Amino acid sequence: MVGFCALFFQLERRPGALANSTYLGAVLLLEIVVACLWRFEKVFFPVTMGCFLLAATSLPGAGESLTVRWVFLGVGALAGFIVWMRGIQARHFGLFHLVGLFCVLSAVVSASVSSSPAVGALKAASLFLLFLYAATGGRAAMVGREKQFVGGMVRACEILVLLTVASLLAGLDIFGNPNNMGAFIGVVATPVLLWAALVAESRAEVQRRYTALALCAVLLYVSVCRAAIVADAIMTVVMTIALRRPRLLVRAVFFGALLVELLAVVSPSHMAELMDTLSVRFIFKIEPGAVHGGIFGSRQTPWEDTVSAVKQHPWFGTGFGTSDLGNAGGNLRGSSIYTVEGSNREHGSSYLAIAEYMGLLGILPFLLLLLLLVRAAGRVFMWMRRTGSPSHYAVPFALITFAGLIHAGFEDWLFAAGSYLCVFFWVSAFLLIDLASPANAAVRIPSAKAVRSFAQAPGFRGSTTSV
């Protein structure tokens, strides 16, 4: 009521304010934020992710979303903290969350010695908002409603994959560049849809999800994103081994080889040309006829520049989110996945990027954070190995984490808070820590077949009763 009175008073003083598009946009944004806060647990996370995703596309409103996304992240972090601490159920913070706080403090110290301290401070603040939202608001969106949350995530991936295919058929690339599309398909859509296809209960669900999964494979081929293809290939192999279902992998290889043979019989000359072009585009990632510099030719130069920067700043780095080489010239282009900025550059790897930013001392809490995350994902794969079942809500988040960590070895997005992929990955990581915790014995399993609870599986602390 106070806000309404203040707005009414302002409009009385300036009657022409409503004719200003900037003011109208601000009022509309305020209304959307308030509406999302009204149903915070159910609405705020998908709207926030949609805003971040829109900023990475070439769709109308993408330019406005570059600013609006930070409003949602800041409001989500503050409101999420209040909602999480005032929740009815027990709210806790563990070792993983403490290490995340140490990462933020390390980023603040690193930003203070940066050549661009103001930019470094903003980067550290964005990392803090990201971790705070993931540790509070992101967790509040799922706790007690795992089925609805994961089900909505599966449906969103199906819809986005279909829209991406439809846009490409219409001649429109909504993601703007192949690496951006490959990152979404490889780290988000494929892991989620692979798990959803394995736990589908009805025949219609199985057919629909496997169709969407096949479209993901087509999109990966179209994008020629090597990092996403390698990440999904390794993830699929590891999952089939963990589930003790080698037949799934054998069937996929068999049908793929059969398709290639049929195409070769129908048109041998066209197949030979296709294989030559594919090897050049995929292995060397250059256009046919161009001179290549090896398998990692496209990554060699940024890797060498990053190693050189680490040698120049071995202990404390160049500052979080900033690079000395970023100000060297105007023709340096930023990552193709997150926002292009003059104070940064392409590193070719998220791990090399954080090594340059933080140095050998500042990177220690980040390494510990990643080790804790790998351990949580390992616990999920061990549980699948023991039970032979994927019917646990921790599995899709473990697959996202596994594929994301591999993909981040070849792209700069893991600690870039402005990237939709970074936001989704870290929210999934914090949810994985909760779901893979030995103390979490009340996780619902979306399967009619009785399966041991993750926290009560053999080899973990607790009893071995089934749910």
C-alpha positions as CSV (number, residue, x, y, z in Angstrom):
1,M,0.0,0.0,0.0
2,V,2.9,2.4,0.8
3,G,4.4,1.6,-2.6
4,F,1.1,2.2,-4.4
5,C,0.7,5.6,-2.6
6,A,4.3,6.6,-3.6
7,L,3.6,5.6,-7.2
8,F,0.4,7.6,-7.2
9,F,2.1,10.7,-5.8
10,Q,4.8,10.4,-8.4
11,L,2.3,10.2,-11.2
12,E,0.5,13.2,-9.8
13,R,3.7,15.2,-10.0
14,R,4.8,13.9,-13.4
15,P,1.7,13.0,-15.5
16,G,3.8,12.3,-18.5
17,A,5.7,9.5,-16.8
18,L,3.4,6.8,-18.2
19,A,4.2,8.0,-21.7
20,N,7.9,7.1,-21.2
21,S,8.7,3.6,-22.4
22,T,11.5,3.2,-19.9
23,Y,9.2,3.9,-16.9
24,L,6.5,1.6,-18.3
25,G,9.1,-1.1,-18.7
26,A,10.3,-0.7,-15.1
27,V,6.7,-0.8,-13.8
28,L,6.0,-4.0,-15.9
29,L,9.2,-5.6,-14.6
30,L,8.2,-4.7,-11.0
31,E,4.8,-6.3,-11.6
32,I,6.4,-9.5,-13.0
33,V,8.9,-9.8,-10.1
34,V,6.1,-9.3,-7.5
35,A,3.9,-11.9,-9.2
36,C,6.8,-14.4,-9.2
37,L,7.5,-13.7,-5.6
38,W,3.9,-14.5,-4.8
39,R,4.5,-18.1,-5.8
40,F,8.2,-18.2,-5.2
41,E,8.8,-21.9,-4.9
42,K,6.8,-22.8,-8.0
43,V,7.3,-19.9,-10.4
44,F,10.5,-18.0,-9.7
45,F,13.1,-20.6,-10.8
46,P,11.6,-21.3,-14.3
47,V,11.0,-17.6,-14.9
48,T,14.6,-16.8,-13.9
49,M,16.0,-19.5,-16.1
50,G,13.8,-18.3,-19.0
51,C,15.2,-14.8,-18.5
52,F,18.8,-16.0,-18.6
53,L,18.1,-18.2,-21.5
54,L,16.4,-15.4,-23.5
55,A,19.5,-13.2,-23.0
56,A,21.6,-15.9,-24.8
57,T,19.4,-16.1,-27.8
58,S,18.7,-13.9,-30.9
59,L,15.0,-13.6,-30.1
60,P,13.1,-10.3,-29.4
61,G,13.7,-9.1,-25.9
62,A,17.2,-10.6,-25.6
63,G,18.8,-7.2,-25.2
64,E,16.5,-6.2,-22.4
65,S,17.1,-9.6,-20.7
66,L,20.8,-8.8,-20.4
67,T,19.8,-6.3,-17.6
68,V,16.6,-7.9,-16.3
69,R,18.4,-11.2,-15.6
70,W,20.5,-9.5,-12.8
71,V,17.3,-8.1,-11.3
72,F,15.9,-11.6,-11.1
73,L,19.1,-13.1,-9.7
74,G,19.4,-10.4,-7.0
75,V,15.8,-10.6,-5.9
76,G,15.9,-14.4,-6.1
77,A,19.0,-14.5,-3.8
78,L,17.4,-12.2,-1.2
79,A,13.9,-13.7,-1.3
80,G,15.3,-17.2,-1.5
81,F,17.4,-16.7,1.7
82,I,14.3,-15.4,3.5
83,V,12.1,-18.2,2.3
84,W,14.7,-20.8,3.1
85,M,15.5,-19.7,6.6
86,R,11.8,-19.3,7.5
87,G,10.8,-22.6,6.1
88,I,8.8,-25.1,8.1
89,Q,11.2,-28.0,7.4
90,A,14.7,-28.0,8.8
91,R,17.0,-25.8,6.7
92,H,20.7,-26.6,6.8
93,F,24.0,-25.5,5.3
94,G,26.8,-28.0,5.0
95,L,30.5,-28.2,4.0
96,F,29.7,-27.7,0.4
97,H,28.0,-24.4,1.1
98,L,30.8,-23.2,3.4
99,V,33.3,-23.9,0.7
100,G,31.2,-22.0,-1.7
101,L,31.3,-19.0,0.6
102,F,35.1,-19.3,0.8
103,C,35.2,-19.2,-3.0
104,V,33.3,-15.9,-3.0
105,L,35.7,-14.5,-0.4
106,S,38.6,-15.6,-2.4
107,A,37.1,-14.0,-5.5
108,V,36.7,-10.7,-3.6
109,V,40.4,-10.7,-2.5
110,S,41.4,-11.5,-6.1
111,A,39.3,-8.7,-7.4
112,S,41.0,-6.2,-5.1
113,V,44.4,-6.9,-6.7
114,S,43.0,-6.9,-10.3
115,S,44.0,-4.4,-13.0
116,S,40.2,-3.7,-13.2
117,P,39.1,-3.8,-9.5
118,A,35.6,-2.4,-10.2
119,V,34.9,-5.1,-12.8
120,G,36.4,-7.8,-10.6
121,A,34.2,-6.6,-7.7
122,L,31.1,-6.8,-9.8
123,K,32.1,-10.3,-11.0
124,A,32.6,-11.4,-7.4
125,A,29.2,-10.0,-6.4
126,S,27.5,-11.8,-9.2
127,L,29.2,-15.1,-8.1
128,F,27.9,-14.4,-4.5
129,L,24.4,-13.8,-5.8
130,L,24.5,-17.0,-7.9
131,F,25.7,-19.2,-5.0
132,L,23.3,-17.6,-2.5
133,Y,20.4,-18.2,-4.8
134,A,21.5,-21.8,-5.6
135,A,21.9,-22.5,-1.9
136,T,18.5,-21.1,-0.9
137,G,16.0,-20.2,-3.6
138,G,17.0,-23.0,-5.9
139,R,16.8,-25.5,-3.1
140,A,13.5,-24.1,-1.9
141,A,12.1,-24.7,-5.4
142,M,12.5,-28.4,-5.1
143,V,12.4,-29.4,-1.5
144,G,9.2,-31.4,-0.8
145,R,8.1,-31.3,-4.5
146,E,10.8,-33.3,-6.3
147,K,8.3,-35.0,-8.6
148,Q,6.8,-31.7,-9.8
149,F,10.2,-30.0,-10.1
150,V,11.9,-32.7,-12.1
151,G,8.8,-33.4,-14.2
152,G,8.7,-29.7,-15.2
153,M,12.4,-29.8,-16.1
154,V,11.8,-32.8,-18.4
155,R,8.9,-31.1,-20.1
156,A,10.8,-27.9,-20.6
157,C,13.7,-29.8,-22.2
158,E,11.3,-31.5,-24.6
159,I,9.6,-28.3,-25.6
160,L,12.9,-26.4,-26.1
161,V,14.4,-29.2,-28.2
162,L,11.3,-29.2,-30.4
163,L,11.4,-25.4,-30.7
164,T,15.1,-25.5,-31.6
165,V,14.5,-28.1,-34.4
166,A,11.6,-26.2,-35.7
167,S,13.5,-22.9,-35.8
168,L,16.4,-24.5,-37.6
169,L,14.0,-25.9,-40.2
170,A,12.6,-22.5,-40.6
171,G,16.1,-21.0,-41.2
172,L,16.3,-19.3,-37.8
173,D,19.1,-20.0,-35.3
174,I,17.7,-18.8,-32.0
175,F,20.9,-19.5,-30.1
176,G,23.0,-17.3,-32.3
177,N,26.0,-19.6,-32.6
178,P,26.7,-23.4,-32.7
179,N,28.6,-23.6,-29.5
180,N,25.8,-22.0,-27.6
181,M,23.3,-24.5,-28.9
182,G,25.7,-27.4,-28.4
183,A,26.2,-26.3,-24.8
184,F,22.4,-26.4,-24.1
185,I,21.9,-29.7,-25.8
186,G,24.9,-31.4,-24.4
187,V,24.8,-30.2,-20.7
188,V,21.1,-29.7,-20.1
189,A,18.8,-31.5,-22.6
190,T,20.6,-34.8,-23.3
191,P,21.3,-35.8,-19.7
192,V,17.7,-34.9,-18.6
193,L,16.0,-36.6,-21.5
194,L,18.3,-39.7,-21.2
195,W,17.3,-40.2,-17.6
196,A,13.6,-39.4,-18.4
197,A,13.5,-42.0,-21.2
198,L,14.9,-44.7,-18.8
199,V,12.4,-44.1,-16.1
200,A,9.3,-43.5,-18.3
201,E,6.4,-45.6,-17.2
202,S,4.0,-45.5,-20.2
203,R,4.7,-46.4,-23.8
204,A,3.7,-42.9,-25.0
205,E,6.3,-41.3,-22.6
206,V,9.0,-43.7,-23.8
207,Q,8.4,-42.9,-27.5
208,R,8.1,-39.2,-26.9
209,R,11.3,-38.9,-24.9
210,Y,13.4,-41.2,-27.1
211,T,12.3,-39.1,-30.1
212,A,13.4,-35.9,-28.3
213,L,16.7,-37.7,-27.4
214,A,17.2,-38.6,-31.1
215,L,16.6,-35.0,-32.0
216,C,19.3,-34.0,-29.5
217,A,21.7,-36.2,-31.4
218,V,20.8,-34.5,-34.6
219,L,21.3,-31.1,-33.1
220,L,24.7,-32.1,-31.8
221,Y,25.7,-33.1,-35.3
222,V,24.4,-29.9,-36.7
223,S,26.2,-27.8,-34.1
224,V,29.5,-29.7,-34.5
225,C,30.2,-28.8,-30.8
226,R,33.0,-31.2,-30.0
227,A,32.9,-30.5,-26.2
228,A,29.2,-31.4,-26.0
229,I,29.5,-34.5,-28.2
230,V,32.5,-35.8,-26.2
231,A,30.7,-35.0,-22.8
232,D,27.5,-36.8,-23.8
233,A,29.4,-39.8,-25.3
234,I,31.4,-40.3,-22.1
235,M,28.3,-39.7,-19.9
236,T,26.3,-42.4,-21.9
237,V,29.1,-44.9,-21.6
238,V,29.5,-44.3,-17.9
239,M,25.8,-44.5,-17.2
240,T,25.3,-47.8,-19.1
241,I,28.3,-49.3,-17.1
242,A,26.8,-48.0,-13.8
243,L,23.4,-49.5,-14.6
244,R,24.9,-52.7,-15.8
245,R,23.0,-52.4,-19.1
246,P,25.6,-52.8,-21.9
247,R,22.8,-53.8,-24.2
248,L,21.7,-50.1,-24.4
249,L,25.0,-49.0,-25.7
250,V,25.3,-52.0,-28.0
251,R,21.9,-51.2,-29.5
252,A,22.8,-47.6,-30.1
253,V,26.0,-48.5,-31.8
254,F,24.3,-51.1,-33.9
255,F,21.5,-48.9,-35.2
256,G,24.0,-46.1,-35.9
257,A,26.3,-48.4,-37.9
258,L,23.3,-49.9,-39.7
259,L,22.2,-46.4,-40.7
260,V,25.6,-45.5,-42.0
261,E,25.8,-48.7,-44.0
262,L,22.4,-48.1,-45.6
263,L,23.5,-44.6,-46.6
264,A,26.7,-45.9,-48.0
265,V,24.9,-48.5,-50.2
266,V,22.4,-46.0,-51.5
267,S,25.1,-43.3,-52.4
268,P,28.7,-44.4,-52.0
269,S,30.2,-41.2,-53.5
270,H,28.0,-38.9,-51.3
271,M,28.9,-40.9,-48.2
272,A,32.7,-40.6,-48.9
273,E,32.3,-36.9,-49.3
274,L,30.2,-36.6,-46.2
275,M,32.8,-38.5,-44.1
276,D,35.7,-36.4,-45.3
277,T,33.7,-33.2,-44.5
278,L,32.7,-34.6,-41.1
279,S,36.3,-35.5,-40.2
280,V,37.5,-32.0,-41.1
281,R,34.7,-30.2,-39.3
282,F,34.5,-32.3,-36.2
283,I,38.1,-33.3,-35.5
284,F,39.8,-30.1,-36.7
285,K,36.8,-27.8,-36.6
286,I,37.6,-25.9,-39.8
287,E,36.1,-25.5,-43.2
288,P,37.0,-28.0,-45.8
289,G,40.2,-27.0,-47.7
290,A,41.5,-24.8,-44.9
291,V,44.9,-25.5,-43.1
292,H,44.4,-27.0,-39.7
293,G,46.7,-26.9,-36.7
294,G,45.8,-30.3,-35.2
295,I,42.9,-31.7,-33.2
296,F,43.0,-28.8,-30.7
297,G,44.1,-26.2,-33.2
298,S,41.1,-23.9,-32.3
299,R,42.0,-24.1,-28.6
300,Q,45.8,-24.0,-28.9
301,T,46.2,-20.2,-29.0
302,P,43.9,-19.3,-26.0
303,W,45.4,-22.1,-24.0
304,E,48.9,-20.8,-24.6
305,D,47.9,-17.3,-23.7
306,T,46.3,-18.5,-20.5
307,V,49.4,-20.5,-19.5
308,S,51.5,-17.4,-20.2
309,A,49.2,-15.3,-18.0
310,V,49.4,-17.8,-15.2
311,K,53.2,-17.7,-15.3
312,Q,53.1,-13.9,-15.0
313,H,50.7,-14.0,-12.0
314,P,51.3,-17.4,-10.4
315,W,50.1,-16.9,-6.9
316,F,47.1,-14.5,-6.9
317,G,46.1,-14.4,-10.5
318,T,44.9,-11.5,-12.7
319,G,41.7,-10.9,-10.7
320,F,38.4,-12.8,-10.7
321,G,36.6,-12.4,-14.0
322,T,39.3,-10.2,-15.5
323,S,42.3,-10.8,-17.7
324,D,45.3,-8.6,-18.5
325,L,45.1,-9.7,-22.1
326,G,41.5,-8.6,-22.3
327,N,42.5,-5.0,-22.5
328,A,45.3,-5.5,-25.0
329,G,43.2,-4.9,-28.1
330,G,39.7,-4.4,-29.3
331,N,39.7,-7.4,-31.6
332,L,39.8,-10.0,-28.8
333,R,36.5,-11.8,-28.7
334,G,35.0,-13.2,-25.5
335,S,33.5,-16.6,-25.0
336,S,30.7,-17.6,-27.4
337,I,28.6,-18.8,-24.5
338,Y,28.6,-15.9,-22.0
339,T,28.6,-12.2,-22.4
340,V,31.4,-10.7,-24.5
341,E,33.3,-8.1,-22.4
342,G,36.4,-6.0,-23.0
343,S,37.9,-7.0,-19.7
344,N,37.9,-10.7,-20.6
345,R,38.9,-13.0,-23.4
346,E,38.5,-16.6,-24.6
347,H,40.4,-19.1,-22.5
348,G,39.3,-22.3,-24.2
349,S,38.7,-24.0,-20.8
350,S,36.8,-23.0,-17.6
351,Y,39.6,-24.6,-15.5
352,L,42.3,-22.6,-17.2
353,A,40.2,-19.5,-16.9
354,I,39.8,-19.8,-13.1
355,A,43.5,-20.7,-12.8
356,E,44.4,-17.4,-14.5
357,Y,41.8,-15.4,-12.5
358,M,42.7,-16.8,-9.0
359,G,46.3,-18.0,-9.2
360,L,47.7,-21.1,-7.4
361,L,46.6,-19.9,-3.9
362,G,43.2,-18.4,-4.7
363,I,42.1,-21.4,-6.7
364,L,42.3,-23.8,-3.7
365,P,38.7,-23.3,-2.5
366,F,37.4,-23.7,-6.1
367,L,39.2,-27.0,-6.4
368,L,37.8,-28.2,-3.2
369,L,34.3,-27.2,-4.3
370,L,34.7,-29.2,-7.5
371,L,36.1,-32.2,-5.6
372,L,33.0,-32.2,-3.3
373,L,30.8,-32.1,-6.4
374,V,32.6,-34.9,-8.1
375,R,32.3,-37.0,-4.9
376,A,28.5,-36.4,-4.8
377,A,28.1,-37.4,-8.4
378,G,30.3,-40.5,-7.7
379,R,28.0,-41.5,-4.9
380,V,25.0,-41.5,-7.3
381,F,26.8,-43.6,-9.9
382,M,27.9,-46.1,-7.1
383,W,24.3,-46.3,-6.0
384,M,23.2,-47.1,-9.6
385,R,25.9,-49.7,-9.8
386,R,24.6,-51.4,-6.6
387,T,20.9,-51.3,-7.4
388,G,21.0,-51.3,-11.2
389,S,18.2,-48.7,-11.3
390,P,18.1,-45.1,-12.4
391,S,14.9,-44.4,-10.4
392,H,16.2,-41.7,-8.2
393,Y,15.8,-37.9,-8.5
394,A,19.6,-37.5,-7.8
395,V,20.4,-39.3,-11.1
396,P,19.5,-36.5,-13.6
397,F,21.4,-33.9,-11.6
398,A,24.4,-36.2,-11.4
399,L,24.3,-36.6,-15.2
400,I,24.1,-32.8,-15.6
401,T,27.1,-32.4,-13.3
402,F,29.1,-35.1,-15.1
403,A,28.5,-33.7,-18.6
404,G,28.9,-30.1,-17.4
405,L,32.3,-30.7,-15.8
406,I,33.6,-32.4,-19.0
407,H,32.1,-29.7,-21.3
408,A,33.7,-27.0,-19.1
409,G,37.1,-28.3,-19.9
410,F,36.7,-26.8,-23.4
411,E,34.5,-23.8,-22.9
412,D,34.4,-20.7,-20.5
413,W,31.2,-20.7,-18.6
414,L,31.6,-22.6,-15.3
415,F,32.1,-19.5,-13.1
416,A,30.5,-16.9,-15.5
417,A,27.4,-16.0,-13.5
418,G,25.9,-14.2,-16.5
419,S,25.5,-17.5,-18.4
420,Y,22.3,-19.4,-18.3
421,L,24.3,-22.6,-18.4
422,C,26.3,-21.5,-15.3
423,V,23.1,-20.7,-13.4
424,F,21.4,-23.9,-14.3
425,F,24.5,-26.0,-13.6
426,W,25.1,-24.6,-10.1
427,V,21.5,-24.8,-9.1
428,S,21.6,-28.5,-10.2
429,A,24.9,-28.9,-8.3
430,F,23.5,-27.7,-5.0
431,L,20.4,-29.9,-5.5
432,L,22.7,-32.8,-6.1
433,I,24.5,-32.2,-2.9
434,D,21.1,-32.4,-1.0
435,L,19.8,-35.5,-2.9
436,A,23.1,-37.4,-2.5
437,S,23.4,-36.7,1.2
438,P,23.4,-39.8,3.5
439,A,21.1,-37.8,5.8
440,N,18.4,-37.5,3.1
441,A,16.3,-40.6,3.6
442,A,13.0,-39.2,2.4
443,V,13.5,-38.9,-1.3
444,R,10.6,-40.0,-3.5
445,I,11.4,-42.3,-6.3
446,P,9.4,-42.0,-9.6
447,S,9.0,-45.7,-10.1
448,A,6.3,-48.3,-9.3
449,K,9.1,-50.8,-8.6
450,A,10.5,-50.8,-5.0
451,V,14.1,-49.5,-5.0
452,R,16.3,-48.9,-2.1
453,S,16.5,-45.3,-1.0
454,F,19.7,-43.6,-2.0
455,A,20.6,-42.6,1.5
456,Q,19.9,-46.2,2.7
457,A,21.7,-48.1,-0.1
458,P,24.3,-50.7,0.9
459,G,27.7,-49.2,1.7
460,F,26.2,-46.0,3.2
461,R,25.3,-45.2,6.7
462,G,21.8,-46.1,7.8
463,S,19.5,-49.1,7.4
464,T,18.8,-51.0,4.2
465,T,15.0,-50.7,4.2
466,S,13.2,-50.1,0.9
467,V,10.8,-47.4,0.0
